[in-house]
Amino acid sequence: MKIKKYIVTAIIIILFVIFFFPQDTLLVKGERKNILVFPYKDHIDFTIEYTHSVEKTSTSETFRAYSGKENIVLLSTKFVGQGAGLPSEVDKNFRQQDNYLIVDHINKDIEKFYIRSSVIAKYNLTINDKVILLYKIFKDGELLEFKNVKYFRIKTYLLLLYSKFMS
C-alpha cells in the first residue's frame, strides 16, 4: 500500500513537471481567434513570403526566434527590384543571387510584428520544412500578430489542440 502511494505521488510530480515546465513557442495569432502554434527548442527559423503590393514581385523575409528571448530577429530579406517600399540603400551585407537582391545578417530585434492577411499579397509562412498559406487560413484583411512567447507546456498543448480544432 505504501509503494502505491509513492508511485502515485511520483506520477503526479512527473506530470506536474512535464505540464508546467516552460515551453518556447512561436505564436501566430489572428483577430478572429485563429491561431498557429509552433513549439521549439533552442531556436526556430521561419520565412514569410509574399507578393509586394506595389512592385508585384516576390519578396521574402527570414526570421529566427530564440529560446529564452522575447524578441524575434530579422535575419535577411530577399526581393527582386528596388521600387517603392523596397530598400534603396543597403550596406555591406548586400548580395545578388539569380534575379534576387538579398540583404543578409540584418540581425534586427523585433519585439513582435504584424502583417495583414491578403489574397493579393498571398502571404505564406515556411516553417519546419512546411509551407503554410496564411491567406487561406486567415480572412482577407485580418491582422496577424507574430510573437515569441514562453508558456507552460500545458498551455502550449491546449493551444495546439485548439488550433487543430479551428482549422
C-alpha positions in Angstrom: 0.0 0.0 0.0 2.9 2.4 0.9 4.5 1.7 -2.5 1.3 2.6 -4.4 1.3 6.0 -2.6 4.9 6.6 -3.6 4.2 5.6 -7.2 1.1 7.8 -7.4 3.0 10.7 -5.8 5.9 10.2 -8.3 3.5 10.1 -11.2 1.8 13.3 -10.0 5.1 15.1 -9.6 6.3 13.9 -13.1 3.1 15.1 -14.7 3.3 18.4 -12.9 6.9 18.9 -14.1 6.0 17.9 -17.7 2.9 20.1 -17.9 4.2 23.1 -16.0 7.7 23.2 -17.4 8.2 26.3 -19.7 8.0 25.8 -23.4 9.3 28.3 -26.0 6.6 28.9 -28.6 6.3 30.9 -31.8 2.7 32.2 -31.9 0.8 33.5 -35.0 -2.5 34.9 -33.8 -5.3 36.3 -35.9 -8.0 38.8 -34.9 -10.8 36.2 -35.3 -9.4 33.6 -32.9 -7.5 31.6 -35.4 -4.1 30.7 -34.1 -1.0 28.8 -35.2 1.4 27.4 -32.6 5.0 26.3 -33.1 6.7 24.9 -30.0 10.5 24.7 -30.3 13.8 24.1 -28.5 16.8 26.4 -28.8 15.5 28.4 -31.8 13.2 28.2 -34.8 13.6 29.8 -38.2 10.7 30.9 -40.4 10.2 32.8 -43.6 7.4 34.9 -44.7 6.9 35.2 -48.5 4.5 37.5 -50.3 3.9 39.4 -53.5 5.0 43.0 -53.0 1.9 45.3 -53.2 3.5 47.9 -55.4 6.1 46.1 -57.4 4.1 42.9 -57.8 7.3 40.9 -57.3 8.2 38.1 -55.0 9.6 39.3 -51.6 10.6 37.3 -48.5 11.9 37.9 -45.0 13.6 35.3 -42.8 13.3 35.4 -39.1 14.6 33.5 -36.0 13.0 33.1 -32.6 15.4 32.1 -29.8 14.7 30.2 -26.7 14.7 32.4 -23.6 14.4 35.6 -25.6 11.2 37.6 -26.1 12.2 39.2 -29.4 12.1 37.8 -32.9 15.2 38.5 -35.0 15.0 39.6 -38.6 17.8 37.7 -40.4 17.5 38.6 -44.0 15.3 39.9 -46.8 15.1 38.9 -50.4 13.5 40.9 -53.2 13.5 41.4 -57.0 13.6 45.1 -57.6 14.3 48.4 -55.8 11.0 50.2 -56.3 8.6 51.8 -53.9 8.6 50.3 -50.4 11.8 48.4 -51.0 15.3 49.2 -49.8 17.0 51.9 -51.7 20.3 51.8 -49.8 22.0 48.7 -48.4 25.2 48.2 -46.6 28.0 45.6 -47.0 25.6 42.7 -46.3 24.0 43.1 -49.8 24.4 40.5 -52.5 22.8 39.3 -55.7 21.7 35.8 -56.4 19.9 34.7 -59.6 17.3 37.5 -60.1 17.1 38.4 -56.4 18.7 41.2 -54.3 19.4 39.8 -50.8 20.3 41.6 -47.6 21.8 39.2 -45.1 23.0 39.5 -41.5 20.4 42.2 -40.6 20.1 40.7 -37.1 17.4 43.3 -36.0 15.5 42.5 -32.9 11.7 42.9 -33.2 9.5 42.5 -30.1 6.6 41.3 -32.2 5.3 42.2 -35.6 2.1 42.3 -37.5 1.0 41.7 -41.1 -2.4 41.8 -42.8 -3.6 38.7 -44.5 -4.1 39.4 -48.1 -5.4 37.4 -51.1 -3.4 39.9 -53.3 -0.1 39.6 -51.4 -0.7 35.9 -50.8 1.4 35.7 -47.6 2.7 32.3 -46.8 4.8 31.0 -43.9 7.6 28.5 -44.3 8.4 26.8 -41.0 9.7 23.4 -40.1 10.0 22.5 -43.8 6.3 23.1 -44.3 4.7 25.9 -46.3 1.5 27.3 -44.7 -0.7 29.5 -46.9 -1.7 32.2 -44.4 -4.1 33.9 -46.8 -6.1 30.6 -46.9 -6.2 30.2 -43.1 -6.9 33.8 -42.1 -9.5 36.1 -43.7 -8.5 38.8 -46.2 -7.5 41.9 -44.3 -7.2 40.1 -40.9 -4.4 41.4 -38.7 -1.9 38.7 -37.8 0.4 39.0 -34.8 3.7 37.1 -34.7 5.4 36.8 -31.3 7.8 34.7 -29.4 6.4 33.5 -26.1 7.2 31.2 -23.2 4.2 29.3 -22.0 3.7 26.4 -19.6 3.7 23.2 -21.7 0.1 22.6 -20.8 -1.0 25.9 -22.3 1.1 25.2 -25.5 -0.5 21.7 -25.8 -4.0 23.2 -25.3 -3.3 25.9 -27.9 -2.1 23.2 -30.3 -5.3 21.3 -29.8 -7.4 24.4 -30.2 -5.5 25.3 -33.4 -6.1 21.8 -34.9 -9.8 22.1 -33.9 -10.2 25.5 -35.5 -8.6 24.6 -38.9 
